[in-house]
């Protein structure tokens, strides 16, 4: 669809309301909507599509693995790690002042961080302006993904 925006939990095309986005996922419908503009940017399409696919993986991951990833990112947050591996996680991270004050923004950040990390690892895009997380934190996240998925993929 052309000119995607999101606002009030809804995805719009060619509307002047909301925040511009490149994609949206509907887990229950098993549907991903991508902005038409991505067709002319193959590497960005790969990065965004990988991110969106991992939203489906996140819901199938299971609570122990999700908690394990959350604990990894919680340690980064407590260490005041700067940067992220994509705009979606970075924008949510910057809005969090206290991770326990309101759990919903924290949970949304953890999910977006997981999806952005997966896109960094698996999309084939090696460099991007949005890859701003420090090297030691990137290494720890990569190790977490490789360990978590060492027995193969999960069904989405």
N, C-alpha and C positions, 0 to 999 in steps of 0.2 A: 504494500500500500504506500502511497506517496505522503510525504510530510507528516510523519507520526509525531504525536504529542501525547502525554499522559497527564491526567488531572483527576482528582477525586476518585482514584482507583479505576479509572476508565481510560481506554486507549482510543485516540481519535486520529482521523486522517483529514488533512486539509482544514483544520480548525485553528483558530487563533488563540485557543485557550490551552493552558497546561505547559508542561516542560517538554521541550523537544527530546525525542528518544529515537534510537535506531531500531528497537525491537521490543516485543512484549511476548510473554509466554502465558498460556492458559493450560495449567497442568491437568485439570480435570477433563478438559476437552481434548487434551493431547495435541495442542496446536501452538505454533509459533508464528508470529506476524513480524515480518521484516520490512524496513523502509526500502522503498524502490531505489533510492539513491545508492544503496549498497551494491547493486548490480555492476556499477561502474568502478568499484573499489574492491577487488578480489581479496586482498589481505585483510581489509577491515571487515568484509563479509565473513571471512573465516574466523576472525577473532570474536565477532559479535555472535555468530551462529554457535560457536563452541560454548560461549558463555551461556546462551539460552538453553542449549542441550543439557548443560550441567545443572540447570534448575530442576530438570526431571530426575537427574541422578541424586540431587540433594534430598528430595522427598523419599527416595527409595533407599537411601544410605543406611538408615537405622539410627536409633538414638545413641547407642554407644559410640559409633563413628562420628556422628555430629557433635556429641559432647567432647570427644577427643580433639576435633578440629577447633571447636570453640575454646578449649583450654589452651591450645597453641596460640590462638589469636589473642586470648585474654592476657597471656604472658607478654606478647608484643605490646599490647595496649598499656599494660602496667609499666613496661620499660620505656614507654613514650616513643615507640618506633614511629618514625615519620614515613609518609608515603603509602602507596597501595599499588595494586596491579591493574587498576582500571578506575574509570570515573564513577561507576555505580557504587563501588565500595568506598572510594575516597570521599564522595559527597556524603555518604551516611556516616562514615567515621568522623568527619569533621563536625558533624552535628551532635555527637555524643559527648556530653560533659561528664556523666557518671554512668557507668555501665549497669548499675543496679537500680538507678532511680526510676527508669521506665524501661521494662524489659523488651517491649516491642521494637523500638529503634535498634537496640542491641542485637536482637535476633535477626532483624532485616539486614543489618550490617554483616553479621556472620555469614549469612546465606550469600550475599553479594560478594563478599570476600572470597568465599569458596568458589563461586562461579568465575570471578575474575582471575583467580589463581589458576583454575583449570584452563581458562582461555590462554593465559600466559604460557602454560606448560604444553598444551596440546594443539593449539591452532596453527602452529608453524610460523607465527609472527615472532621474530626474535627481538626486534626493537620497536618501541612505541613511546610517544611522549607521556602516556599514562602509566608506564612501568616505572614507578618512582620509589618503590619499597627498597630498603637497604639490602645489600647482597646477603648478609648472614640470615636475614629473615626469609628471603627468597629461597635460600638453600634449605632452611628448616621446613618450609612449606612443601618444597619439592620432595624432600625425604618423606614427609607425612603422606603425600599422595602416592608415592611409589610403594611405601609400606602398606597403606590401606588397600590399594588395588593390586597388590603383588599376586594375588590368587586369581586374577582375571577381572573382567568388567562386571558391573552389576546390570541387571536387566532394568531397562527404563520403559 
